[in-house]
Amino acid sequence: MNQAVIASNEIYPWLDSHWSFFLRRLEADKLAHALLIEGPAGTGKTALATAMVARLLCREPTDFACGACRSCTLLAGLAHPDYFELQPEDGSEVIKVDQVRALIGKLDLTTSISARKLAYIHPAETMNAAAANALLKSLEEPAGNAVLILVSNDAGRLPVTIRSRCQSMTINQPDAGIVRDWLAKRSGQSGRPIVEALQAAGGSPLRAAAYLDSPVLDAFSRVKASLASLLGKPAAVSQVSHDLGALDPLDLWRWLSICTAEVIKSILVGQPLDWLPANPQLRADALLDLQRQADKNRQLAATQVRGDLLLQVWLINWAEQVS
Ligand SMILES: [Zn+2]
């Protein structure tokens, strides 16, 4: 639960239309009993879900939850008797059937202080098959006044039976102009740092905001400088690999993928990059392989695979493009 959002009277600007849609449905008494908020990570799905939960439970709402009534106070203290949150527990990566059964039992009880009961399930795709099955009936015939809000970064992994019973709200990667304005206003910065943060974040506004608040953008610049310096010089891989190996592997592989994609784009549109001069020996098809490998290695970074070896091999392939 994102507590800062509960008393907030605004939503991220790129979510305005989602919020209006939600309010219109609510005011017309046509809000579905099960909502699925889906979209890429870092686009504000949690904030949207939290604001909805608070608005639906609030006893004196306007467009947003009031932030001051008994319901809002209890919710902010994570002690609201009509609110239930379901997520993987105790180091597990899945939501289990017992958790879903316990939730359904609680939803069947009468409400205590709000007009509805609210369940917030996230990330919904982590429900295992038995858990998803157990939830189906509640999605079909929810207890009288219950609303279930499911949030997913990867809704393609949800069973069709679950998806088809939810009203879906999709958050796409927001318009870059809106996000740049928001980042500038929020951080007090402008120009290049904003563009670089958004680039390093792969377009995700919340990740870009976190990058602007931290020294991490220097690391992103270092990755680009390293890639430029390595072209045609495989002998330097060992040192560069050692330097870059100190970075967070998820960030590093994301950035190697993003930088490679930028080079591909610059070849296709014939525009050199400021960090890597045009080189006729660079080929889009070879770079595409490198980008795919970087994406694959990012998945592997979470496993036991020797990350240092993956990085060395990738950097050698990068360096040897130009000989
Ligand atoms: Zn309230």
Boltz pocket constraint, residues with backbone or C-beta under 6 A from the ligand:
constraints:
  - pocket:
      binder: B
      contacts: [[A, 54], [A, 58], [A, 59], [A, 60], [A, 61], [A, 65], [A, 66], [A, 67], [A, 68], [A, 69], [A, 70], [A, 71], [A, 72]]
      max_distance: 6.0
